């Protein structure tokens, strides 16, 4: 089952550290089988939504996403980020797409 790694940047305290992180994290995530699906600030927000940078990455499995996070390359990226941002990061399991109901 696919998995989605979701990062929301609640606060950026050092843009240079975020840039250094991104330069290392991108290749590490791609090497671990991740596919970037979205990487930008919110196009629209609703309810308690925030206009913050959000990144969504697809992985083939939850285990692959967790392994990517634990990989030496990604850990190097996290070290470069340090205290440069406050983020909410989570991995969620995907679901099977709904199938249309046959109609008479």
Secondary structure, 3 states (H helix, E strand, C coil): CCEEEEEEEEEECCHHHHHHHHHHHHHHHHHCCCEEEEEEECCCCCCCCCCCEEEEEEECCHHHHHHHHHCHHHHHHHHHHCCCEEEEEEEEECCCCCCCCCCC
